[in-house]
Amino acid sequence: MARLFADDDFPLPVIHELRRLGDEAVTVFECGRANQRWPDDQVFAHAQKEARVLLTHNRHHFKRLHRQHQPAHFGVVICTTDPDFIGLARRIHEALADPPSLRGQLIRICRPDQGAKATTT
């Protein structure tokens, strides 16, 4: 079971499926910051304060934050946009089940039609 914090750009149906699969996922909305244009560095800091892996579609900004804070963060999962919410949730869940520790890791989850699987750096 992964402890996740979903950025405000992340689809709620994916969050619901991750919960169904047993992951503990919290959203920006649920922590009271919906529609407040919370800066990425503050979203990242909140995920770290709560000891959660950050889940986002915002690849560029969170790659930078990953590099700046590596290895002192709890993990970042960046995903390509995928209309198959159930499939995306399952790929995330499977990718997080494998690594022994997500601490300091950046995990990329891509749509199957992009020809790539989850990668960890």
N, C-alpha and C positions, 0 to 999 in steps of 0.2 A: 504494500500500500504506500503510495507516494503522497506527500503533503504538498499541495500545489496552491499557488496564488495566481489567478488569471487576470491579466491585463484587461483594460476595458474594451479592447478591440476583439476579444475572444468570444466566439459564438456560445451562447448559453446551452444549446442542445449538446454540444461537445462536453460541457461541464456536467450536465445531467448524466450523460453516458459514462463519463469517468467515475462519477459517484456510484452509479449502478455496478461498475466493475470493481468497486471497493476502494477507489482512491479518495482522499480527503481534499476536496477542492473548494477554495473560497474565491469569490470574485471581488473586484474593486467596488461594484455596486453593493455587495453585502457588507463591506467594511465602511459604508457610508460615504464613499467618495465618487459616486456616479455622476456623470455629466459635469465634473468640476475641472476637467482638463488638467488632471494631476500630472506634473512633469515626470518623465521617465525615470530620472534619478531618484525621485521620491517613491515611485512605485517599486523600484528595485530595492530601495532601503527598507520599505515596509515588508517586502517578501523576506529580506534577510532578518529583520527584527522578529518576524514570526517563524523563522526557521523553515521557510517554504521554498520550493522550487518555483521559479517564475515561469509562467506559461504565456507566450505572446506570438503575434504575427509580425510584430515590429522588429524585423531582423536587424536593421542597420544600427539603431540606437542601442539595442541590448547586446549586440556583439561587442560594441565599444565598452559598455559597462562591464561585460564579462571580462574583457582583457584588462581593464583598470583594476578590477577587484579580485582577479584570480590569484590564488586559489581560495580566497577568504569569503566565498559566497556558497549558498546552498544548492546552486545549480540553476541553469537557464535552459528552457526548451523553446526553440523557435520553430514555427511551423509555416509552411506555405498554405495559402488559402485553398480550402478543399470543401466543396459543397456536400460531400459525403461525410456528414458529421459523425455518424456511427463508426465509419471506417477510420476517420482521423482519431477519434477517441481510442479506438482499439490499438492503432499504431503507437500512440503516445503511451498507453498503458503497457504495451509489450516492451517498448524501448526503456521504460523506467524500471521494469522488472529485472532487467539483465545486469546493469552496472552494480558492483558491490557498494559503491558510494557515489552519490551525485555531487558531492561537495567539489566546487571549483570546475564543474563540467559544463560544457555547452553542447546541447544535443539538438541536432537538426532533424526535423520530421518533414519529409517531402511527400507530395501526392505520388501515388504509384505510376501515373502516366508521365511523370518527370524522370522516370527511370532510376530513381535513387531511393535507397533505404535510409533508415535512421543512422546518423553518424554522431560520434562523440568526439569532442576535442577538449 
